[in-house]
Amino acid sequence: MNAAAVRLRIAPISENQIVQAIKEKRAVWVLSDALDLGRVKDLRNRLSGSVSQEWFCGKTPCIGAVGWHTQGQKQPMQARKFLRRSRE
């Protein structure tokens, strides 16, 4: 787990747990760093009904958020605020 996840109080979760929660129609948000963006895009392609957003560090995506069953839920703005503060 990286420092950002610790500061945001995000627990580690396996891909199987993510898939199971989505199939149970639970609201799921996955935040990922640049190293895992490809895996998260693969999940998004396999499991329909997602919304996503990427944030860039220069010209390269450095963090991404993907959500399933998020109707009525707030978009992941906390990540944006966190990123802005951590760069200062």
Number of C-alpha atoms within 10 A of each C-alpha: 8 9 8 14 14 11 9 11 9 13 8 10 9 8 12 9 10 16 15 12 14 20 12 10 12 13 14 16 19 15 20 18 18 15 10 13 19 12 12 20 14 10 16 17 11 10 13 11 12 16 14 17 12 17 17 11 10 7 7 10 13 16 20 21 20 22 21 21 18 17 9 7 9 8 16 17 10 11 17 12 10 13 15 10 9 8 6 5
